Amino acid sequence: MTTSRISPKWITSLQEKEIFVFGSNISGFHGSGAARLAMKWGAVLGQGVGLHGQTYAIPTMFGTTAEIKPYVDEFLIFARINRELKFLVTEIGCGIAGFTPKDIAPLFKLAIEENIDNVYLPESFLKFI
């Protein structure tokens, strides 16, 4: 992955067709961290999965990485289908969910292997993929 496909460490604004990908709880309570920030770009209370406004929620607050993986896989399929969008992945699960980049990064391995070029990953994930 080139540096041009690294998501910014701090995302404070979005351009048209950019999507803020954040870790959520499955019930869609976006009370703190990146989830709270996502509210400004259209995240919906009560919706903890999928595309809402310029955001895409991946639940990370409910279980193990094995349980999170199907949601990441679903996101990667969505990204492949929606090539016109640019997905800026945050360090999902690495805040109050308690995971580390080493835990979560491998879940995004297909984004690299299949060259899903509209998915931008945190730099902290790259050394673990």
N, C-alpha and C positions, 0 to 999 in steps of 0.2 A: 504494500500500500504506500502510495506516495504521500508526501506532506500535504498535497492538495486535497487529499481525501481524509484529512483529520478534522474532526469537529472542534470548534473553539472550546477552550477550557471554560470560559464564561460567556454564555449566550445572553445578550441583553436586548437584542432586536432581531427581527426576522425579515428577510426579503420575501417578495411574492414567491410562492411555490416552495418555500423552505418550511420544513416540518420539524418541530421540537419533540424529540423522542425522550420520554422520561419514565422513570420507575414510579409505579403507583401502588396503592393497595387495591385489592380486587373489588372492594365495595365503592371505590371512586371517591373516597374522602381525601381531597387534595389540600391537606392542612399545613404542610411545611415543605421546605426544601424545593427541589426542582418541580415537584407536583404543584406546589402553591404558585410558583412562577408560571407554570403552564396555564393557569387560569387566565392570565392576561392575554393569551393567544387562543383561547377557545376551549380549553379542557372543561369538561362538564362534571359537576358534582353528581355522584351516583353512577358514573360511567368510568370504570377502572381499566377498560381494555379498548384499544383501537383508536381510530382517527376521529378527532373532534376539533373543528376549526383548523388551526395550524399546529396541532399537537397529535402525538400518537402515544397512547398509554400502554405500557407493558407492566403487568402486575409483578411485583417483587417482594411484597410484604406478607407472604402467606406460607412459604414453605422452603423447600430445598432448591438447589439449582436444577436438579432433575425435574422438579415440578414447574419451574420457570421456563425451561427449555421449549416446551410446546408453544408458549406465547411468543418467544423470540423467533422460532421457526415460522409461526403465522405472520409475524411482522416482516420477515425476510421475503416470504411469498408475496405479501402486499407490496413491498418495495419493488420487487421484480415486475409486478403487473403495472405499477404506477411510476414508470421511468421518468415522467415529466416532473416529478417531485424530487426534492433534495432533502434527505432525512439526516438531521443532525442529532446523533445519538449522544446523550449525556452519560455520565458514569452511573447507569441505572443500578439500583440495588446497593450502591456503595456509600449511602448515607445512613439514614436511620434503619434501613433494612438489615444492615450489619455485614454485608458481603464486602469483599475486596475486588479490585480489578482482576486479580489472579483467579478468583472464583467465577466471575461473570464473563470475562473476555472470551473464553473458549466457546461460549454459547453462540458467539457471532462469527465463528470460524468460516461458515459457509459464505458470509459476505465477502471474504477474501478469496476463498477457493473458487467460488463461482463468479468472481469479479462483478459483484452487484455494485456498479460504479456510482449509484446515487445514494449509497449509504456511507456516511462519514462517521468514523468511530473516534472515541477519545484516544489521545496519544497514550494514555496510561494502559489501555487495553492491548496495544500492538505487541508488546514484548511477551504477551501470554497467549498469542494466537499462533 
